[in-house]
Amino acid sequence: MRFGQDPLFFDLLDKQAQFAVQAAQQFAALSRDFGGRQKAAEAIRKLEMDADTLTHDVVIKADAKFVTPFDKEDIHALSHALDDMTDHIESAAARIALYRLDAPRPDFSPLADLLRQTVEATAQAVDSLHHLREHKQMQESFTRIHTLENQADEAYRKALGDLFNEAGADPLQVIKWKEIYDRIEIATDQCENVADILESIVVKYS
């Protein structure tokens, strides 16, 4: 079966990517409205649970189909990588609520917004699977993902530097914020992992 003949898996993968987008957008909103952090964390948790259910559905459907639009191994890898994006965002949001942080640090909102932009670019790349023959759009998405990930790396390092070198910092607060920054970084890195899987599919099937 060639790309485009059966939209089922493309639609399911798109839906997975959109769960990650919604989670990233909620997380970015949380960073700007810290007073609503508990409610936002709960909403992101619900998205993560729905995303887990969908991932299971994708795997079951892929295994049940005799013919799939591309290798089942690629479907499994891409589906799990997309689910991991949402998982890591939820992990960061959960810690903000769990640690009962009273106020955001200055670096938090820029990091959260870079994560949102990277997740949105990744979702655009996933959507481009519908039109795999049109390489330009997908390559533009890959370039944007890699650029944003590099920017996020730089912002993450700066945030850690500021966190650890702040005069009179409370060691417990440093530990809490480092964990949150680490999970934002992992979530952003996961976007690049999705891009790598998509690039492999492009090479294999174009």
Rosetta blueprint (number, residue, H / E / L):
1 M L
2 R L
3 F L
4 G L
5 Q L
6 D L
7 P L
8 L H
9 F H
10 F H
11 D H
12 L H
13 L H
14 D H
15 K H
16 Q H
17 A H
18 Q H
19 F H
20 A H
21 V H
22 Q H
23 A H
24 A H
25 Q H
26 Q H
27 F H
28 A H
29 A H
30 L H
31 S H
32 R H
33 D L
34 F H
35 G H
36 G H
37 R H
38 Q H
39 K H
40 A H
41 A H
42 E H
43 A H
44 I H
45 R H
46 K H
47 L H
48 E H
49 M H
50 D H
51 A H
52 D H
53 T H
54 L H
55 T H
56 H H
57 D H
58 V H
59 V H
60 I H
61 K H
62 A H
63 D H
64 A H
65 K L
66 F L
67 V L
68 T L
69 P L
70 F L
71 D L
72 K H
73 E H
74 D H
75 I H
76 H H
77 A H
78 L H
79 S H
80 H H
81 A H
82 L H
83 D H
84 D H
85 M H
86 T H
87 D H
88 H H
89 I H
90 E H
91 S H
92 A H
93 A H
94 A H
95 R H
96 I H
97 A H
98 L H
99 Y L
100 R L
101 L L
102 D L
103 A L
104 P L
105 R L
106 P L
107 D L
108 F H
109 S H
110 P H
111 L H
112 A H
113 D H
114 L H
115 L H
116 R H
117 Q H
118 T H
119 V H
120 E H
121 A H
122 T H
123 A H
124 Q H
125 A H
126 V H
127 D H
128 S H
129 L H
130 H H
131 H H
132 L L
133 R L
134 E L
135 H H
136 K H
137 Q H
138 M H
139 Q H
140 E H
141 S H
142 F H
143 T H
144 R H
145 I H
146 H H
147 T H
148 L H
149 E H
150 N H
151 Q H
152 A H
153 D H
154 E H
155 A H
156 Y H
157 R H
158 K H
159 A H
160 L H
161 G H
162 D H
163 L H
164 F H
165 N L
166 E L
167 A L
168 G L
169 A L
170 D L
171 P H
172 L H
173 Q H
174 V H
175 I H
176 K H
177 W H
178 K H
179 E H
180 I H
181 Y H
182 D H
183 R H
184 I H
185 E H
186 I H
187 A H
188 T H
189 D H
190 Q H
191 C H
192 E H
193 N H
194 V H
195 A H
196 D H
197 I H
198 L H
199 E H
200 S H
201 I H
202 V H
203 V H
204 K H
205 Y H
206 S L
